[in-house]
């Protein structure tokens, strides 16, 4: 069985692995869209799965879509 994520452990992951800040205060499951603040100051929403596994850790302005639909890393 995988790790059970809580809002506290998600916040710790965000702080350790990105320049973004988690604004959401409750976590209800992997399909929930969480609210983040990018280092540039813009708010954006992502599921934690996309944030964690697909490295979508910035807003769309700072990390735009590639032509293939995947995000590029700046």
MMTF fields as JSON, N, C-alpha, C and O atoms, coordinates in Angstrom:
{
  "mmtfVersion": "1.0.0",
  "mmtfProducer": "UNKNOWN",
  "numBonds": 295,
  "numAtoms": 296,
  "numGroups": 74,
  "numChains": 1,
  "numModels": 1,
  "chainsPerModel": [1],
  "groupsPerChain": [74],
  "chainIdList": ["A"],
  "bondAtomList": [4, 2, 8, 6, 12, 10, 16, 14, 20, 18, 24, 22, 28, 26, 32, 30, 36, 34, 40, 38, 44, 42, 48, 46, 52, 50, 56, 54, 60, 58, 64, 62, 68, 66, 72, 70, 76, 74, 80, 78, 84, 82, 88, 86, 92, 90, 96, 94, 100, 98, 104, 102, 108, 106, 112, 110, 116, 114, 120, 118, 124, 122, 128, 126, 132, 130, 136, 134, 140, 138, 144, 142, 148, 146, 152, 150, 156, 154, 160, 158, 164, 162, 168, 166, 172, 170, 176, 174, 180, 178, 184, 182, 188, 186, 192, 190, 196, 194, 200, 198, 204, 202, 208, 206, 212, 210, 216, 214, 220, 218, 224, 222, 228, 226, 232, 230, 236, 234, 240, 238, 244, 242, 248, 246, 252, 250, 256, 254, 260, 258, 264, 262, 268, 266, 272, 270, 276, 274, 280, 278, 284, 282, 288, 286, 292, 290],
  "bondOrderList": [1, 1, 1, 1, 1, 1, 1, 1, 1, 1, 1, 1, 1, 1, 1, 1, 1, 1, 1, 1, 1, 1, 1, 1, 1, 1, 1, 1, 1, 1, 1, 1, 1, 1, 1, 1, 1, 1, 1, 1, 1, 1, 1, 1, 1, 1, 1, 1, 1, 1, 1, 1, 1, 1, 1, 1, 1, 1, 1, 1, 1, 1, 1, 1, 1, 1, 1, 1, 1, 1, 1, 1, 1],
  "groupList": [{"groupName": "UNK", "atomNameList": ["N", "CA", "C", "O"], "elementList": ["N", "C", "C", "O"], "formalChargeList": [0, 0, 0, 0], "bondAtomList": [1, 0, 2, 1, 3, 2], "bondOrderList": [1, 1, 2], "singleLetterCode": "X", "chemCompType": "L-PEPTIDE LINKING"}],
  "groupTypeList": [0, 0, 0, 0, 0, 0, 0, 0, 0, 0, 0, 0, 0, 0, 0, 0, 0, 0, 0, 0, 0, 0, 0, 0, 0, 0, 0, 0, 0, 0, 0, 0, 0, 0, 0, 0, 0, 0, 0, 0, 0, 0, 0, 0, 0, 0, 0, 0, 0, 0, 0, 0, 0, 0, 0, 0, 0, 0, 0, 0, 0, 0, 0, 0, 0, 0, 0, 0, 0, 0, 0, 0, 0, 0],
  "groupIdList": [1, 2, 3, 4, 5, 6, 7, 8, 9, 10, 11, 12, 13, 14, 15, 16, 17, 18, 19, 20, 21, 22, 23, 24, 25, 26, 27, 28, 29, 30, 31, 32, 33, 34, 35, 36, 37, 38, 39, 40, 41, 42, 43, 44, 45, 46, 47, 48, 49, 50, 51, 52, 53, 54, 55, 56, 57, 58, 59, 60, 61, 62, 63, 64, 65, 66, 67, 68, 69, 70, 71, 72, 73, 74],
  "secStructList": [7, 7, 7, 7, 7, 7, 2, 2, 2, 2, 2, 2, 2, 2, 2, 2, 2, 7, 1, 7, 3, 3, 7, 7, 7, 7, 7, 7, 7, 6, 6, 1, 3, 3, 3, 3, 3, 7, 6, 6, 1, 7, 3, 3, 3, 3, 3, 2, 2, 2, 2, 2, 2, 1, 7, 7, 7, 1, 7, 6, 6, 6, 1, 7, 5, 7, 6, 6, 1, 7, 5, 7, 7, 7],
  "xCoordList": [0.845, 0.0, 0.884, 1.898, 0.502, 1.293, 1.167, 0.386, 1.964, 1.969, 0.639, 0.108, 0.114, -1.112, -0.713, -0.037, -1.132, -0.791, -1.813, -3.013, -1.338, -2.184, -1.811, -0.805, -2.602, -2.289, -0.926, -0.211, -0.567, 0.731, 1.879, 2.863, 1.765, 2.85, 2.94, 4.03, 1.803, 1.825, 2.53, 3.357, 2.21, 2.847, 4.363, 5.13, 4.79, 6.228, 6.868, 7.964, 6.203, 6.711, 6.857, 7.881, 5.841, 5.858, 7.023, 7.756, 7.196, 8.281, 9.655, 10.556, 9.829, 11.126, 11.437, 12.605, 10.4, 10.611, 10.195, 10.19, 9.85, 9.456, 9.641, 9.931, 9.462, 9.485, 8.067, 7.874, 7.083, 5.681, 5.266, 5.972, 4.114, 3.552, 2.163, 1.375, 1.862, 0.528, -0.417, -0.134, -1.54, -2.534, -3.731, -4.402, -4.007, -5.116, -4.856, -3.718, -5.907, -5.74, -6.346, -6.176, -7.053, -7.633, -7.375, -7.387, -7.142, -6.897, -7.93, -8.095, -8.645, -9.725, -9.463, -10.339, -8.28, -7.966, -7.22, -7.12, -6.691, -5.798, -6.417, -5.686, -7.733, -8.36, -8.686, -9.103, -8.5, -8.782, -7.758, -6.556, -8.245, -7.345, -6.937, -7.782, -5.629, -5.084, -4.674, -4.277, -4.775, -4.4, -2.981, -2.649, -2.15, -0.753, -0.492, -1.224, 0.564, 1.056, 2.444, 3.337, 2.619, 3.898, 4.893, 4.485, 6.169, 7.203, 7.013, 7.44, 6.371, 6.125, 4.965, 4.758, 4.197, 3.076, 1.715, 0.697, 1.672, 0.399, -0.109, 0.668, -1.406, -2.023, -2.327, -2.622, -2.254, -2.598, -3.109, -2.827, -3.859, -4.426, -3.87, -3.711, -3.575, -3.125, -3.562, -3.725, -3.75, -3.917, -2.535, -1.523, -2.486, -1.195, -0.449, 0.779, -1.184, -0.555, 0.224, 1.366, -0.367, 0.338, 1.504, 2.584, 1.297, 2.359, 3.542, 4.694, 3.252, 4.308, 4.92, 6.141, 4.117, 4.63, 4.976, 5.842, 4.314, 4.564, 5.362, 5.567, 5.805, 6.66, 6.024, 6.722, 4.706, 4.005, 3.938, 2.895, 5.045, 5.197, 5.227, 5.59, 4.841, 4.793, 3.505, 2.807, 3.195, 2.002, 2.218, 3.335, 1.161, 1.245, 2.135, 2.67, 2.303, 3.173, 4.642, 5.434, 5.004, 6.394, 6.77, 7.947, 5.796, 6.036, 4.997, 4.065, 5.153, 4.143, 4.119, 5.078, 2.996, 2.839, 3.805, 4.032, 4.37, 5.114, 4.102, 2.916, 4.536, 3.642, 2.982, 1.861, 3.657, 3.109, 2.075, 1.46, 1.88, 0.931, 1.596, 0.954, 2.865, 3.612, 4.195, 4.351, 4.506, 5.065, 6.589, 7.237, 7.128, 8.584, 9.06, 8.307, 10.268, 10.853, 11.759, 12.671, 11.528, 12.364, 13.449, 14.26],
  "yCoordList": [-1.19, 0.0, 1.246, 1.29, 2.254, 3.475, 4.377, 4.133, 5.422, 6.409, 7.155, 7.528, 7.365, 8.161, 9.617, 9.974, 10.442, 11.853, 12.627, 12.365, 13.565, 14.488, 15.896, 16.08, 16.869, 18.241, 18.653, 19.437, 18.143, 18.468, 17.871, 18.558, 16.593, 15.955, 16.515, 16.597, 16.895, 17.527, 18.872, 19.199, 19.65, 20.951, 20.794, 21.581, 19.794, 19.533, 19.177, 19.649, 18.353, 17.984, 19.226, 19.404, 20.079, 21.299, 22.19, 22.699, 22.38, 23.23, 22.69, 23.466, 21.366, 20.747, 20.649, 20.644, 20.571, 20.221, 21.272, 20.995, 22.461, 23.492, 24.88, 25.035, 25.867, 27.26, 27.777, 28.934, 26.913, 27.286, 27.106, 26.477, 27.667, 27.582, 26.958, 27.327, 26.027, 25.423, 26.357, 26.754, 26.713, 27.588, 26.809, 27.27, 25.633, 24.801, 24.339, 24.038, 24.282, 23.92, 22.568, 22.108, 21.917, 20.596, 19.712, 20.188, 18.422, 17.472, 16.363, 15.72, 16.136, 15.152, 13.996, 13.152, 13.934, 12.806, 13.215, 14.397, 12.201, 12.434, 13.195, 13.822, 13.166, 13.853, 15.323, 16.061, 15.741, 17.12, 18.078, 17.815, 19.179, 20.223, 21.087, 21.578, 21.26, 22.052, 23.42, 23.559, 24.421, 25.78, 26.064, 25.872, 26.527, 26.856, 28.301, 28.88, 28.884, 30.186, 29.964, 29.463, 30.34, 30.204, 31.23, 32.207, 31.009, 31.942, 33.331, 34.33, 33.398, 34.683, 35.446, 36.62, 34.782, 35.429, 35.03, 35.353, 34.338, 33.922, 32.637, 31.713, 32.577, 31.357, 30.401, 30.83, 29.097, 28.074, 26.835, 26.631, 26.013, 24.78, 23.57, 23.585, 22.525, 21.237, 20.176, 20.45, 18.953, 17.842, 17.546, 17.861, 16.956, 16.635, 15.602, 15.629, 14.699, 13.7, 14.377, 14.002, 15.358, 16.076, 16.872, 16.904, 17.505, 18.288, 17.39, 17.736, 16.246, 15.351, 14.506, 14.496, 13.809, 12.824, 13.386, 12.849, 14.452, 15.022, 16.316, 16.977, 16.678, 17.856, 19.145, 20.026, 19.251, 20.475, 21.363, 21.458, 22.013, 22.692, 24.205, 24.886, 24.741, 26.187, 26.537, 25.659, 27.834, 28.286, 28.106, 27.829, 28.261, 28.082, 29.128, 28.873, 30.283, 31.307, 30.922, 31.069, 30.434, 30.069, 28.694, 28.429, 27.833, 26.47, 26.16, 25.393, 26.759, 26.58, 25.169, 24.411, 24.825, 23.516, 23.375, 24.329, 22.188, 21.851, 21.506, 21.358, 21.379, 21.023, 19.672, 19.452, 18.767, 17.423, 17.384, 16.346, 18.513, 18.549, 18.367, 18.552, 18.009, 17.885, 19.24, 20.102, 19.42, 20.688, 20.669, 19.647, 21.811, 21.938, 22.404, 23.037, 22.105, 22.498, 23.689, 23.606, 24.797, 25.994, 25.982, 26.907],
  "zCoordList": [0.0, 0.0, 0.0, 0.697, -0.78, -0.907, 0.305, 1.225, 0.267, 1.347, 1.373, 0.327, 2.556, 2.719, 2.899, 3.864, 1.971, 2.016, 2.841, 2.761, 3.621, 4.372, 3.915, 3.229, 4.285, 3.89, 4.458, 3.834, 5.614, 6.229, 5.425, 5.151, 5.042, 4.29, 2.861, 2.294, 2.289, 0.969, 1.061, 0.21, 2.084, 2.267, 2.434, 1.88, 3.187, 3.36, 2.018, 1.717, 1.212, -0.109, -0.986, -1.646, -0.995, -1.806, -1.381, -2.228, -0.072, 0.427, 0.05, -0.27, 0.083, -0.216, -1.707, -2.096, -2.546, -3.951, -4.976, -6.175, -4.523, -5.485, -4.876, -3.69, -5.727, -5.266, -5.03, -4.658, -5.25, -5.063, -3.601, -2.812, -3.264, -1.919, -2.014, -2.885, -1.132, -1.081, -0.339, 0.792, -0.965, -0.341, 0.197, 1.121, -0.371, 0.085, 1.511, 1.87, 2.328, 3.744, 4.109, 5.238, 3.172, 3.415, 2.203, 1.067, 2.445, 1.358, 1.428, 2.465, 0.291, 0.255, -0.695, -0.884, -1.3, -2.167, -3.42, -3.749, -4.122, -5.246, -6.407, -7.174, -6.566, -7.699, -7.397, -8.289, -6.158, -5.761, -6.373, -6.347, -6.917, -7.41, -6.215, -5.467, -6.054, -4.96, -5.487, -6.644, -4.633, -5.003, -4.529, -3.36, -5.463, -5.18, -5.569, -6.371, -4.992, -5.429, -6.002, -5.318, -7.26, -7.95, -7.379, -6.752, -7.595, -7.15, -7.773, -7.195, -8.955, -9.616, -8.982, -9.287, -8.093, -7.419, -7.955, -7.343, -9.078, -9.694, -9.04, -8.798, -8.755, -8.226, -9.368, -10.483, -9.089, -10.079, -9.365, -8.184, -10.077, -9.523, -10.245, -11.465, -9.493, -10.018, -9.027, -7.838, -9.527, -8.591, -8.014, -8.64, -6.848, -6.25, -7.099, -7.171, -7.738, -8.605, -9.731, -9.995, -10.393, -11.459, -10.886, -11.477, -9.757, -9.129, -8.777, -9.039, -8.187, -7.692, -8.804, -8.956, -9.575, -10.526, -11.897, -12.587, -12.291, -13.621, -13.545, -14.563, -12.372, -12.156, -12.682, -13.186, -12.564, -12.952, -11.722, -11.075, -11.399, -10.121, -10.215, -9.256, -11.386, -11.594, -12.322, -12.829, -12.37, -13.1, -14.601, -15.038, -15.387, -16.834, -17.503, -18.582, -16.894, -17.455, -17.287, -18.218, -16.11, -15.826, -16.382, -16.629, -16.577, -17.079, -18.152, -17.91, -19.353, -20.406, -20.962, -20.815, -21.611, -22.249, -23.416, -24.159, -23.576, -24.783, -25.869, -25.576, -27.087, -28.194, -27.977, -28.437, -27.284, -27.039, -25.931, -25.685, -25.26, -24.144, -22.792, -21.758, -22.786, -21.529, -21.179, -22.044, -19.945, -19.488, -19.599, -19.375, -19.946, -19.973, -18.609, -17.869, -18.282, -16.991, -17.24, -18.063, -16.545, -16.68, -15.663, -15.614]
}
